[in-house]
Every structure is written in structure tokens, then in C-alpha cells.
Amino acid sequence: MSLYRCSSLQFQFTSTNSNSPRFQLRHHPPPPPILPWRRPGGSRRILKLRASPRLPCSSAMAIDDGPTSPPSSLQDQEIMLHSRAFWVGKDTIAWNMDVGDGSCCLYGSKDASLSAVNGKIGGYDVKIKLEPSKERLPKHVIEKFPHIHDYKSFQIPPGLDVNSLLKYQLAVAALSSGEECTSITGLQLPGVLDELFSYDGPLGATFSSDSVSLHLWAPTAQKVSVLIYGEPEGGDPLEVVQLEESNGVWSAEGPLTWEGCYYVYEVYVYHPSTLQITKCIANDPYARGLSADGRRTLFVNVTSEALKPESWDHLVDEKPDLLSFSDISIYELHVRDFSASDDTVPSEFRGGYLAFTCPDSAGMLHLKKLSHAGITHVHLLPTYHFAGVDDDKRKWQTILRCLNHFHLTRMNNRLASHLSRMQMGITGVVWGVPKGSYASNPNGSLRIFEFRKMVQALNRIGVRVVLDVVYNHLHANGPYDENSVLDKIVPGYYIRRNLDGFIEHSTCANNTASEHYMVERLIIDDLLHWATNYKVDGFRFDLMGHIMKRTMVKARSMLQNLVKENDGVEGSSIYIYGEGWNFGEVAGNGRGVNASQFNISGTGIGSFNDRIRDAVLGGSPFGPVLQQGFATGLLVEPNDHDHGSKSTMEHMLAVSKDHIQVGMAANLKDYVLTNHEGHEVKGCEVSTHDGVPVAYASSPIETVNYVSAHDNETLFDIVSLKTPVNISLDARCRTNHLATSIIALSQGIPFFHAGDEILRSKSLDRDSYNSGDWFNRLDFSYNSNNWGVGLPPREKNERNWPLMKIRLADPGYKPQQNHILAALDNFCSLIRIRYSSPLFRLHTANAIQERVRFHNTGSSSIPGVIVMSLEDGHNGVPGLMQLDPIYSYIVVLINACPTDVTFTSPSLRGKDLQLHPVQVDSSDHVVNESAYDSTLGSFRIPSRTTSVFVERRAT
């Protein structure tokens, strides 16, 4: 999941997660549904608004201006807080209710006065008898709402003014033959709203030569006004304008003098969480500017010349070349981490967008080094407006540096207790606006200009920019939370709800429902906005599996169709990828065909390959932390964890190697290889421990290979936990490098977490999204990797503190500058090797099948060793087409063993193979000990080393 963070120790917010497909991690317990009243102690009493005389709406509407004491009429039944019926189309309601010889009726109250007392329903303006249907729900309804496929269908009589009725408090009731209410529930409305009010016209604030227009989609609202302010906070509105409605869209027009002012919407709407017509104050969902902390929406014209850096409109011509998505390599980076601790950046720029505009800073020089080696994309963790991080830097708290006064080499119980107390305090709202905390001034439009400067600066050093987008959930819901936006405007529509009508929280909180038309539209419009107005080069989707496949395919198609002449960008070079985890209410296509790893195959959209991660490192992020994998010593150098018998470990290592080899072949489902048993199998026939196929991709660009990301421990930290405590620091550093080499030399898209290349540590923190600068420090002076700065925060780490204390207190675990520089040189060497030959970046599944082969396979293979060859053709010779003008054959040998290994293969005899010139020239003297004997087809590979041999073409 995605990372939001600043330097504070206290901020809390909900959008976090874990890079795992089969485990659900909640960093906070899901918020309960907002209820109008709870008894002391938390037990729930269900209220019903009492019936009221029929009075004009203007005088008797049950208006809720905020939380109040409960009304006097209470019932023991949970009547209206549930919404167990679904209004799925103009003339159809679905309800899992058998009325027998009774009847079913729809009730509506314009002023939200419905009540049910002693079997009698009161307070309604409208009562409509529904006709049970013997037919199943229509096919298109079942496709959209598969979770209610077996519900009964009730028909609405023709001629009903449905559009007006949808603004009422609504309920359906089952009545006995004697007209007594036996069951009553509220309704979920997205189906009928989509059928009647789907809209493709303008939304948000649009500017013309002489006016500003506002458009807000709010079909269930009874009244909407806009409050216009001259200041970002405080004061009375300068103007209040009532919007007019046309088919669910509310609009108003005003003068150009509104530009630079701020506004909020005042929406009167029935809200199912209050059971009242509620006054909601909300930002514009299509906001393009905000005041600090998103208190108000800014009237801003993002196309204004004043907001464009010099030559901004010509940036498309300065973008680094990208011939194919197969050429992409990704470096994941947090905006604040990049410069918060960099003394070479002016203090006022540190931690913000403008730090990327300092060409001679340590951080920018580091990025240039990576770019020159071949890294093509910088993936920026969330940079849009999110809650929980104060935009006003004056309010930030900074960590006490007293940890510097302690020496972890002398850690004892007293110190451990002190550190534990120290860290106890260390504990998406509007998508279309850059985050204000990264700007010089969070008020006004400066954040827009500075974000563009950042994109421009990164493009000019040779890297494209990926934006991390979190469309799968919202920070808040309900009518009162200041960070709630969408649920104030069309309550119950944007957020996915369960069969009882309560909000789904499987992502972590407030799951969005992209199966609903206007949610999908908001996502696609937002992507278009970032692509054209900020010239972003790619998008990484947090928990992509919670978004519908249809939405993702539409998004990709929209982006691919952008052209320079009309849009100022080349959409064909915009790459999208995400987390295709399949869990929660969407698992198994529970809410429609979702964008899971398996479903997304064939779309050209990338998904993270957790299989190769787990096989390389061992276990999973939620298994035993000491469980070892291919690179961390499984079988060949076991730690103290009980992995079972020797034969069990042999089997585990052999299976892990199969998983890695499938991953190195881009995790292609139809790629054929020889498995550890000696059988030829397809990638999809290799299974994980729970029987799930390892491979799912149809194209190499659909696989994003990685071993570390912002979620969970850094690569160096997890290596330090899993490898035996008695091995040397040099051995750990080589293990870090070996794990990285597997990713760097695989087919597909390689993905690296910032700092992997410099042994970055977060002092074993497994979830540092909220741990502040202290644990997230990046040091581009290469003096420290941030190991051993204290025990990481309690919440996600306390269980492993005993393991951590031993390691953090041992000075032998802490790399010195020479280790860090060696790691950086090794990383850059790997990237240069990847880009030295197109054979490492094949474009099609067929090309990979023809050219990529694995040796050292079958039951007699050497444990802990992977051997992969890449073959090219020769011009003028039948067979494979020639792709590489320099090398005709490449052999990659990966030795994870603690000893040197000799590998011999008859198929590799008689070749003119030499160690890759990049490795010959590298500072790694160990790899230079690698050797090849042509007469035997034999290779000698040093311990914990990846060696690359190449055969040059005859000149």
C-alpha cells in the first residue's frame, strides 16, 4: 500500500498497507458506522425519527446541523441503520426477502420522518406497492452486483417520479396480509443513480474568458449552495450562491474575480448515517487547488501561464526516450525522505518539491548517477492532498535527538526500556491537488507551480515520474468528519457497502466502489488531469485489486490515446501498474471482475510479483520473520528458525528456485521450463504453498519484479534478520546485492525501493509510514545507512523486539561508508549490465520462450544456484532475429551459497564467454574471481555472487 508521512511523531491517518496478496493488514481498527447516538459504554440503541405532521419542507425538514442528542422515539430494532435492499434500476428493487402472502412497499419521506412503531409505518409522504417478480434479476444487474445475484426482484410501477423520490429518506417494508410491518430496511442507491444520472459533462470549476462555472454531481441533494471566501480559513463568506439543478448536476456561474478566492459547498442531503436531512460542508471533489489542510477549495485555473515553469509547454520534447515499456526500471522514492536530512539542500526546500530543483545537491547527484546507470522512472509515493499530515510546517513536531546520546553497543534492559518509551510517541482526501506540506506555502497556487518544477527537474536529469495513486479507499466518511468529501455530497454512493449497508473496510478504511459509474469517472478524470496538467509519466495503483478491471482498462486506453498535438503529452509512453492483491469483498470477482493479478493478464497493465519476493527472501511479510529463502541462507546457511528436516529444507529451496526462475522469465503463465523434479511445466503449473499458480502474466510488461518496497522492512533490514547472526557484515552486504541482482537481471519491469542500493536501514522497522524522519532517513552523503538509531515503534514491531535488540546492539551489523559505496557501485553495475543488451529486456512472451533458458534444473541440480542463458540470433542466419549488435550469448549465474560453486553444462561448452566488461571494471574484486572453462562448459562462481558472462560478436 502507499505511504504518507512527514516528520511528526504524532500524526495518525488511515492510508497504509502491506505488499501482500493474501493478508489483510489494518493499521487502525475500521471505524464503526457513524450512528446518531450511542449509550454510555458503547452498546447500541436504534433510534427512529418520530412521525411528524405533513408540513412544507422549508419549515419542517429534519435538518441536522451536526451531532445532537438522540430524538425521543427509540426502537429496539435496527431498522433504518441497515440498507439491505438495493434499488438497482429505474424499475427494479432487489431484496433478499420472501413476502409470502403479504406485500412489499416502498416508502419515502421528504423530511426524513419515517418511523416504525408497533408494526405501523408512519411519517411518509409516498407509499408505493411493489410487485414481486418471478424472474431473476436482469443479467446486467447481476454483472454489476454479483454479490446480490440471488436476491428477489421487486418491480416499481411505471410513471413514478423516481428522480425526485431519490432525494427522500427511503425504505422498503414487508407487510403481512393484515398490513402489519414485519421487516423494514433502507436502500442502497448506486444502481438506480447510475442508470438515471450517469453524466459526462463538466465538473468542478471551469474557466472561460469572462466567467467561472461550477458543476457538482449530487443527484440526491435537496439543496446546494457555494460559500465563497476571500481567505484560506476563518471569516465570513464574501458571497453565498445557490446552485441550480439539472438532472442531478448542480451549477452556478460567477465572475472571473472568483479566481484566487476559496469556496466550499453547503449540501443539504439525506444521510443514512444520521437518518436526517443533513447539512454537509464539503470541498469540491474536482478541486484543483486547496487551502492548507484542505479546509477550502481554491478557485484556480491550472492552465494559467503564471503557474507554468519556463518551457513547461515544451516538456514533452525534453522527456527522456522510452522506446518500449520493457525498457522501464523503477526507483520508488518518498518526497520528504529524499531531502529532509540533506544538508546540501537549502533548508527551506528540504522535504519538499523544490529539493528536486537543486541540481548539485547530494540527492540530485545520486539520482543522476542512477539515471546514468539506466534507471528510467522515479516512483513518487503519494503526493496528492491526503489527511493526517499538517500542511503548516510550524505545527510539526520533530523527534528528540537524544537517541544520539546512547550507544547501542551498551544496550541493556534500562536502555531498552528507555528507547521503548521514546518510540511510543512515534506512532486520501482530494485526489487532484498536490500535497501542501511539500510546498513552500500550502495556501494559494504555489504548490501547483512547485510540483511542475519537480517533474521538469526530474525529466531533465533523464528520469520519468510515476505518481502513486490511492483510489481504493477514502480517509473518512459521513457528514461531520472534516476530511470527508465524497460521502457528504452523494452519501452511500462513492463508498462500497456490504449487504447490510455498512461500509467495507478491507483496504484499511472506506473502500471506494469503482463499479459505480461516477466513481470510475472520477478516477479516470483524475488520471487525465495529472497526465496532462502535470505531465506525469506513469501511475502506480495502490491495492489495484480493489478497483474493477474495467476501470483499469478504460484508464489505460484513455492515457494511451493522449497525443502531443492535442494534449501536450504522449500517452503511449505512460505506464500503469499496481498491487493486484485479491482479498476482501472483491476476492473471486465478488463485486465484478476486479483488477487482480490473474484478471489483469492480457491488458498490458503491470502488477507486483510477490512470488519472486517471497522466494528470494523467504516466507512472506506476515510469516515468521526468521524464515529463510533462496538468498538468505535456506538450507545452505540455516539460522535458528525451525525450517524442518534437511529434506524439507531441500524441497523448500528447490521450490523457491522454481518460483524465482518463473519470475526471471517475467512470470509468464505459458513459459515452459524444467522444474525441480525434472518435468517440463508451464509457469502457471508451478504453484505456491497454497496451490495458487505462481505465474499469471501474458506479457513481460505485466510483471513488476521486486524484493523490497516502502511496505515492510528494507532489503538490508530483512537480510539482517533472516541471515544467521554469526555471519560477517561483508556477507550480509553481498546477500543484499545478490537479491538485488535477481531483480535487475530478470525479464519484466524491475522495481527498487530507494536506498536498496546504499544498504538503507530503518533500524528493522517493518512499517515506517508513520515513524518520522528518524527511522526513514536517507543519507546521500553515504556516511550512514541509518542502522541502529533505536528500537522501531511499538505498534508493528514489539513482537520482534527481542530479535531486534540483539542485532541493533551489535556493532558488527552496521555498515561503514566503504560498504555503502561498494553497494552503490555494485547496484549501478547491475543496472548498466541490464541496459547493455536488449536481451535482458525482451518485448514479448514468445521472445522470452525462444531466447531464455534455465540450466541447473531437475532433481540433480546444485542447491542455491540459478543459471540462466539468453540467446540471440545472427543477421543472415535462419532462426532467431538478431537483437543485440554486441553480444550473441549471455549467461547469468547466481550463487547464493556461502562457498564457491563450480557448475558444468555440456550445452555451454565451446563458447567464447568472458566476464561482462562492467563486472571486470567494477570495484567488486570477488566477482572478478569468476571463471569459465570453454572446453568443459564449466563455470566457477564465488560465494554470494552473481556473475554475468557474455559472448561478443565477431567484428
N, C-alpha and C positions, 0 to 999 in steps of 0.2 A: 504494500500500500504506500501511500505518499506521505511525505514528510513536511510538516510545518514547524518552524522553530525560530526562536530568537534567543537573546542572551538571558532572558528572565529565568528565574528558578521557580516561579510560582504559577505561570500561566497554564491553564488547562483547556484543552479543546478536544474534539472528538475524532478528527480525521486522521487515523493512524491505521496501520495494519501490517500484515505479515505476508511475505512472499511464499505462500504455501497453498496448494490447491485443495487440500483435504482437511485442513484445520481452520477453525474459525476463532480468531483472536479478538477479544473485546477489551479495549484498554480502559473503558469505563462501562459499568453496567448500563444496559439500554434504558433510556428514560421511560418512565411509565407514560401511558396516555394522559394528556392533560385533562384532569377532571375538575368540575366546578367546585367540588367540596370534598374533603376527607375528614373523617372523625379523628380526634386525637388518637395517636397510636397507629394511624395509617389504615385501619380497616375501612372498607368502602361502604358507604350508604348511597344508594342510587336515587337521585333527585328527579322529579318530574316537575316541569313548569305547570302551574295550575291553569286551568281553563280560564279565559278572560272574556269579557263581553266583546262582541264584534265592534271594534272602533276603527276609525281611519288609521292607516299605518303611521301617518306622520305624528299622531298623538299617543298611540298605544303600543307601538312596536317595542318588543322586549329588547331594548338596546343595552348592550353590555359594553361599558367603557373601561373595563378592567376587572380583575378578580374581586368578587364581592362575597358576602356571606350567603349561605345557601338559601334558596327560596323555602317557603314554609311547607310546601306539599312534597312529601318524600314517599317513595315506594321501595319495597324490598326487592323488587325485580330489577335486573339490569336491562331496562327497556330500551332507552334511546341511545345509550352509550355504545351499543353494538350496531354495526351496519352489516347485517348478514344477508341482505338481499342486494341484487345487482341490477341496476337499470342499464341494460346492455345495448339497447337500441330504441329508436323513437317509439316503437310499439311493443316492446318486449321487456319484461322484468323477469329475472332469474332468481329463484328462491328455493332452497332445499327444504320444502315444506309440502306436506300432503294435507290438504284441507278436507279430505273425505267428503261428507255430505254437507259440509259448511261452505264458506265462501272466502274470497280474498279481496281486500280493498286497499286502495292507495289513498293515503290521507296527506293533505298539505295545509300548512298554516303559514300565512304570510308574515305574521308577527311572532312566530316561534312559540306558540302557546299549546302545542299538543300535550295531552295528558292521557293517562290510562288509570282509571280508578275503579276498583271493583268490577272489572270486566267491561267497563264502558269507556269509550274513547271520546275525548272532548277537546275543545279548543281548535277545531279545524275549520278552515274556510272551504276546503274542497274534499269531497269523498267520491272516489271513482271505483266502481266494481271492476275487478279484473277477471278475465276468463281463463281458466286453466286450459292449457293446450296439451293434446296427446302427443304432439310432435316433439322431437328432441330440439334442443337449441340449434339455431342455424349454424352451418359449417363455419362461416366467417366469425361467428361469435366464439365458437369453441377454439378456433385457431388463435384468436386474440386472448381468450381467457380459458386456457386449458384446465386450470385448477377448479373450474365450476362446470366441467363438461357434462356431469351427470345431474345437474340441477334441473328442476322442473321449470317449464316456461309458462309465464302468465302474460296474456295479451291485453294491451291497452286499447280501449275503444277508439275508433277514428274520430277526428275532429277536435281532439283535446289540444288546448294551447300549451303544449309541452314547454316551449321556450320560457314562458312566464312562470310556469309551475316550478321549474328548476331553481328558481330564486327562493323558494319556500323551504321551511322545515318540512321534511318528507318522512313518511313511514309507511310500511305495508303491514297489514294485520291479517291474521287468520281468524275468522269468525265462525262460531258454531252455528248450527241451524237456527238457534234461538238468538242469533246476533250478539252473542257474548264473545268478547275478545279472548282468544286462547293463546295467542302469541303475537308479538309485535316487534318490529326491528326497523332501524334506519336503513338507508340505501347508499350503495356506492355508485357514483355517477359517471365515472370516466367513459364508459361505453357510449352512453347517450350524448355526452358532451362532445365526444369525437365525431359522432355521426352528424350532429346538428351544427356544431360550431368550429369544426376544423377550419383553420384560417391561414392564409399565406401572404397577407398584406403586410404593410409596415407596422413595426412595433418599436417601442422606445421613443426617444426624442430624435426627430429628423429635422434637418435644417435646409431651408431654401434661401433664395436671395433676399427675401424680405420677411420671413417668419420662421417660427419654430412650431412644429406639430408634435403632439403627444398621442400615442396609441397604447392602450393597455388591454390585454385579453383577460376578461373577467366575466364570463357569462352567467355566473351565479350571484354576482354582486347586485345589490339593490340600489346602491348609490356610490359614486366615486367622485372625489374632488382632488385637486392637486394644491398643495400648500407650498408657496414659493417664498424662499428666504434669501436674504442678502448675505448671510454669514454661514459658516460651516456648522455652527452649533449655537444654541441659545437664541433668545429674542423671539419676537412675534413675526408671523408671516407677513411679507410685504403684500401678498395677494393670495386670495383663495378663489380658485376657478373650478366650477363644477363641470365635469366631463359629460358629454352626451354619448348615449349608447346606440350602436347599430349592430344587430346580430352578434351580440356578445363582446364587441370591441368598443371600448370607451375612448373618446378622443376629445382633444381641445387644440386650439391654435392660439399662439401668442406672438408677441413681437420679438425681434432679434435681441432686444435688450435683456431678455431672459438669459442669454448666454453669459456664463460666469456666475449665475445665481445657483442656488441649490433648491431641491424640491423633494417632497415625499408625497406619496399617495395616501389619502384617507378613504378607506374602503369599508362600506357597511355591507356585511355579508353574513349569511347563516354559517356558523362554525360548529361542526359536530362535536368538538371537544368542549364547548361551552353550553351547547343546546340553546343558544341565543343568537339573535342578530347582533353581531359584534362589530364594534368599530376597530379596524386594524390600521395601524400606521406602518407603511411599508416603503422600502426603496423600489425603484424600477427594476424588474428582472432583467431588462435590457440596458441597464446603466452602463455608460461608457466612461464615467468619472464619478468619484465619490469624495466626501469629506473624510477626515481622519476617522478611522474605525468604522467607516461605513454608516455614519449616523444619517447622512443625507446624500441624495444623488446630485451630482454636478451636471448642469447643462453645459455640455462641451461638444464641439464639433471636431471629431478626431481627424477629419480631413483638412483641418485648418493648416495653412502653411507655417503658422507660428509654432506649431507643435512638431514640425519635422526637422530633424538634423540636416545639415547641409548634405546635398546629394542623396537624400533619402529616397526620392522617387526613382533613382537610378541604381538602387542597391541590388536589384535583380541582376544587373550586369556585372556586379562585383562578387556575386556568390561564388564560393569555391566550386570547382567542377564536380559533378556527380554523374557518372556515365550509367551506373546501374545501382539499384538498391543492394545488390550483392557486395558492392564496394564499401558499404557503410560499416563503421565501427563507432561505438557509443561510449562516452565517458560521462557518468552520472555525477552531478555536482549540485550542492546546495549554495544558493546565492550568498547567504551570510557566512557559511563556513569558508567560502573562497577567500575572503579578505578580512574577516573580523579580527584575526590575530596577525595581520600582515603589516608590520611597521613601515614597509616601503610604500604603502598606500596612504594618501592624506587622511588624517583622522576623520574628517567629515564625510569621506567616501567609503570608509570601511563598513563592510557588511551590507553594502547596497549596490544598486545598479551601476553607479558611476565608477566603482572599483575596476570594472572591466574596461574602462576607457583610459586606464593608466598603463601605457604600453611598456614601461620599464619597471613595473612592479615585479616583485618576486613571483606572484601568482600568474601574471600575464606572461612572463618569461617562461614559466613552467608550461603553461598551455601552448605556447608557441613551440616548445620542444616536443610536446606530444603531437601537435599538428604536423610538424616537420617529419616526425616518425611515420605518420599516416592516419592518426585518429581523425575522423571526419565530422563527428557530431558531439556537441556538448548537450547533455540532457539536464535541464534545469528543473530541480524539484519545485513544487508549486510556487508560482509567482503571481497568481491572481489574488484577489481580495479574499482572505479567509479570516475566521474569527479566532479569538484567543491570544493573539499576539498584538499588543498595543502598538498602534502606529506612532504614537507620541513617544519618542525615544527618551524624553525627560522622565518618563514614568518607569523606565526599565530598571530592574534590579540586576546587579552584577554579582557574580559569585565571590565570596571572600577568598582572597588568595592565600589564606593562612595554610592551605594544604601544602604550600611550598615550604613551610617551616618543618614539615615532618619528613622523615626519611623512611621509606617503606622497607628498607633493609632492616629496620629495627621495629617492624610492626609486631605489636604484642596485643594482648587482649584489650588493654586500656586504649591503645591507639585505634584498634579495630572498632571499639565501641564509639570512640570519638568520631571516626570517619562515618560510622553508621548514622550518628545523629546529624552530622554535617549534611549528608546527602538526602536526609528525609525531606528537606525543603525543596529538593530538586524534583520536583515532580513534572464547509465551503458555502461561503455565503453568497457573494456575487461573482459570477464566473468571468465576466467580460472586462474587468478592470484590474490593472496591475496592483500588487500589494503595496500599500502606502508606507509600511515600515522600512522598505528598501529604498525609498525615495528621500531626497533632501528635504522635501516638505510634503507631508501627506495630504494637505489641503490644496485645492486648486488642481491645475492640469500638469504640474511638473512631472508627476510620475509617468505620464504618457511619453513625454519627451525623453526622459532618462531611460526608460525601458527601451525605446528605439535606439538610443545611443549605445546601449549594451549590445543589442542584436547586431548593430552595424559594426561595432568594435570586434566582436567575435567572428563575424563573417570575414572581416579584413585580415585576421590572422590565419584564415584558412579553415575555420570550423563552422559548420552549420549549427543551428539552435533548435533543440527539441523542447517543447513545452509539456510539462507534466500536468495532465488534466484529471480532475476527480469529479466525474459526472455521476458516479454511482450512489452518492448519498449527499445529504444536506446537514449543515451543522445543527439546525434547530427546526422545530415545528411549532404549530399552534399560533394563537393570536397575540401573545404577550411577549415572547422572547424577542429581544432587540435584534437578534441575529436571524430570526425567521423572516423570510421574504415570500417565497412562493406559496407557502401554506397559509399565508394571510390573504392572498389575492384570489386563489381558487382553492379553498380548503378541501383536502382529501383527494385532489387530482394529481398533483406532481409526485406525491409520496406513495410508494407501494404499500398496500394494506393486506392483511391476512383475511381469512374467511369470516372472522368476527368484526372486521373493520378497524382493527388496531394496526399500528404502523409496524412494518417489518424492519428489523434492526440487524440483520445478519452481516451487513458490511461493517458495521460498528454503530451506526445510528441513521435513522431516517432514510431508508433506501429510496432512491428515485425510481420512477416507472417509465422507462423509455419505450415501453409498449404502447404508451398513450401518445397520441399524435403530437400534441403541443409540447410534450416533454422532449420527444425526438426532435421536433423542430428547434427548440431552444438549444439543444446540444449542437445540431448542425449549423445553426446560425452563429453560435459562439465560435465554433471552429473556423467558419468563414471569416469572422471578424479578426481573429488572431492571425490567420494566414494572410489576409490582405492588408489589414491596418498595422500589423506589427511584423509582417514578413517572416513569420516563424516557419521553420523548415521541416518540422515533424511534430508528432504528438504521441505521447505515451499515456495510455489509458489505465488509470488505477482501477483494479477489480473489474476489468473489461468483461468478465464472465457474467456480471450482474447487469450488463447492457445487452439489449437484443441484437442478434446477428444482423437483422435487417437495418438497424440503426447504423451499425458499423459499416456495412456495405454501402449504404447511402452516403455516409460521411466520406468514405474513401472515393467514391465516384464523384462527389461534389468537388473534393480537393483536386483530384486528378484532372478535372475539366477546367481548372483555372488556367488562364493563359496570360502571358505578359502584356499583350496588346490591350486586353480588356480589363485585367485585374491587377496588373503590375507585378505579378509573380508567376512562376512556372509551377503549376500544381503537380505536374508529372514527376517532380523531384521531391514532393512532400511524402515522407514515410510515416506510417502509423503502426503502432504495436501496443501491446498491453498485457495485463495479467489475465490469462484465460482460465482462472480457477473456477471450478464448477461446484458450488456449495450453496447452502441456504435454500430459500424458497424457489430459486431459479434452477436448482440442480435437476438434471434429467429433463430439461425443457419444461419445467413446471410452470413457467409464465410465458411460454412461447420459446422459439428457438433462440437460445442465448449465445453470446459470443465466447463460448468456451473453447479450449484448445482443440477439441475434436471437431466442433461445429464450424470453427473459423477456417478449417483446412480448405484450400482451393480459392480463397478470397484475395490472397496477396497481402493479408494483414498479418503482422508478426505477433507471436506470443512467447512469453518467457518459458524456457525449458528448465523446469525444476528437476527433471530426471538426471541431467548431467551434473547439476549442482550437488544433488544428494549422493550420487555415485562417487564423485570426486572427493567430497569432504566426509561423507559418512552419515547415515541416519537421515534425519530431517531437522528443520529448525525446532521441532517440537518433540523430537525423540531424546533419548539420553545424550547429554552434551558430550560425553566421552566416546560415543560410538564412532568408530573409525571408518574411513573409506579408502578408496584406491590411493589417494595422495597422502593420507595422514597416518599410514602405517598398518592398516588392516592386514593381519597375518604376518607381514614381513617385518613389522616392528611394533608389536602389540603394546598397548598401555595397560592400565589396571582394570579397565572395564571388562566385564564378563561377556565376551562375544560367543561363548560356547566352545565346543571342542575344536581341535585343529581342522578336522574335516568340515565342520560347519564354517569355519573362517575361510577355508579354501573355496568352498562353494560361494560364500558371500562375495569374496574378492573376484571370482570368475564372473559372477552375475554382474557385479559393478562394472567390470571391464566391458561386458556386452553393452550395458547401458551407455557407457562413455563412447564406445565405438559407434553406436547408433547416433548419438548426439554429434559426434565429429563428422558424420555423414549427413548433417543438417536435420537430424531427427525425422528423416523421410519415412513415411509409413510403408512405402513399397520398395525401399532399398534392401537388397539381398546381401546378406553377409553370413559368415560361418560363426555359429555361436560356440559357447564354451564346451558344448557336448559334441561338437563336430558336425552339427546339422546346418544345412543351408536354410535360413529363415528370413522372412521379411521383418523390417523394423517393427511393424505393428503386431508381429507374432512374438516379440520379446516382451515380457510382462514385468511389471513392478511386483512388489511383495504381496499386494492385494489384488493381483490379477488384472490390473489396468494396463492396456498396451503402452509401451514406452513411447513409440513413435506415433505422430499424428499429422505431420506436415506433408503437404503436396509439393511444396516449392522451398528452396533454401531460404528465401526471404521471409518465410513464415516462422522461422525458428530464431529466437534470440537466446543465445547461449550465455550463461553466466555462472559464476560461483559465489559472487557476493553482490550485495546491493545495499541501499540505505537501511532496509529492514534487517534485523538480526545482527550478529557480530560482524565486524570487519573480517576480511580474509586472514589477516595476520593474527587477529584475536582468536578466531576459531581454530586456526592451525596450532596456536599456542595452547589451547585447551585440549585438543584431541591427540596431539603427538605426546610421546612419553616424556615425563618430567626430566629424565636423565640425559636427553639428547642435547647437543650443543646448540647455541644460538645460530651458528652458521647453518646447521642442518635445518632449523626452522625456517630460516630465510630462504634456503633452497627449496623447501617444500612450498612456501608461498609462491615462489617463482614457477615451480613445476605446475601448480594448479592453474596459474595464470596462462601458462603456455598451452595448456589443453584448450582453453577458450580461444586464445589468439590464433591457433593454427587449425581450428575447426571450420568446416563449411557452415554457412549460415551467417547470422549477424552477431559478432562478438560484443559483449557488454561488460564494462568495467566500472566499479564503484570508485569514486575519487579517493585517491590515497592507496589503492591496491598497489600502485607502482612505487610507493615510498614507505611500504610496511605500516601503513596507517593503523593506529590503535585507538580505541575508545575505552581503554582500560577494562576490556571484557564486557562492556555494556552491551546487552543484547537488543536494546530498543531505545536508541538515543534521541528519539524525536523530540523529547521534552527535557533533555539533560543539559541544555545550555551550551555555551561556548567552551566550558571547561573540558567536557568529555568529547566534544565534537571538533576540537581544534585541528586545523590543517597547518602544517609548518612547511612552507615552501622555501625556507632557508636551509632545510634538510638537517637541522641541528637535533631535532627530536621527532619521534613518531607518536608521542603522547601516551606512551605506555607508563602505567604505574602512577597516575596522578590521583588515585584514590579509589575506594570501593565505588562501583557504579550504583545508581539509585536503587532503592529497595524494591520498588514495585515489580519489576520484571527480572530482578537479579538475585534476590535474597536467597532463593533455594540453592543457588550455586556459590554463594559467598565463601563457604569453606574451601572449595576448589580454587576460587579466585584469590583468596588471601595468600595461599601458598605461593602461587605464581607471581602475584603482584609484588610480594615481598622479596622475591629472588632477583638480585641484580643481573643474574645471568640471562634473564629473559629480555632485557631492554636493549634494543639495537642502538649502536652508535652511528655516528654520521657516515662512517665508511660502509656500514651495512646498508644504510638508506641510499647512498649514492650508487652502490653496486646494484641494488634492486631496481633503481630507476634506469640504469644503463641496460640491465637485462630486459626490462619491460620494453624499452624503446627498440631494443634489438629484435624482440619478437614481433613488434608491430612492423618494423622495417622488413622483416622476412615475409610477413603476410602480404605486404604490398610489393614485394619483389617479383611476385609471379601471379598471374591471373588464375593459376591452378588452385590457389587457396581460396578463390572467390568465384567458384563456378556458378553459372546463372540458372541452370535447370536441373531438375531431378534426373533427367536422362544423362546429362553430362556427368553428374556425380556417380551414377551407377556404372558408367563406362570407364571412368578415369580413377576413381578412388577405390583402393583395395586394402584390406587389413590382413596382415600376416601374424604369426604367433597366435593362432587361434586353435580351437579344438581342445580336447582333453589333455593333450601333452604339452600345452603351451607353458611358457615360463611365467609364473605368477608375478604380478606387479609390473609387467612390461607391455606396452602397446606399440605396435609397429604399423605405420600407415604409409602407403605409397600413392603418389599422384603421377599419372602418366599423361604425356602429351603426344600429339601426332607430329607428322613431318610433312611439310609442304611437298606436293608432288607425289606423295606416297598414299596409296589407298588405305582407308581406315579412319582413324581419328583425325579430326581437323586440328591443325596447329593453332594453338592459342598463345603460347609463350615464345617470344623470339629469342630468349636467352637460355632457358632450361628445358630439357626434354623429359626429365625424370627427377622426381623428388622423393626422398624417404625421410619420414619423421619417426624418430624413436624416442619413446618416453619411458624412462626407468625410474619408478617410484621406490625402488629397493634401497636399503641403506648400504648396499655393496655394489661394486661394479658388476656389470652383466655382459655376457657375450651371447649374441643372437646370430644364428646362421640359418640362411634360407637358400635352397637351390635356385629359386626363382629370382634371386637377387645377385647371382653370380655374373661375372664378366662385364660388369658395368663400370663406367668411368666416374664413379661417385667421389665427391670431395665435400668436406665440411663447408657449409654455407659461408661465403665470404664475410657476411655480417658477424657470424659467430667467430670466425678466425680473427677478426679485428676487434672483438669485444674485450671488455676488461675481465670477463669471466674466464679465468685460467683453467677451471675444471673442465668446461666444455671442450676446451682445446685438446684435452686428452682423449677425446673420442677418436675412433679409428675404424677404417673399413678395409677388408681384405677381399679384393676382387676375385681372386681365384677360388675362394671358398664361399663367397657371398656372406661373409661374416662381419659383424659389427661389434665393437667394444664400446659400451656406454657407461660413463661414470655414474656413481650413485646419485640419486635425486637430481637427475639431469634430463633435459630434453635436447636432443641433437638433431640437426637437420642436415641431410646430405643431398647434394644436387649434382646432376649430370649436365654439363654445359653442352650446348650445340657446337658442332664443328664450325669453325669460322671459315 
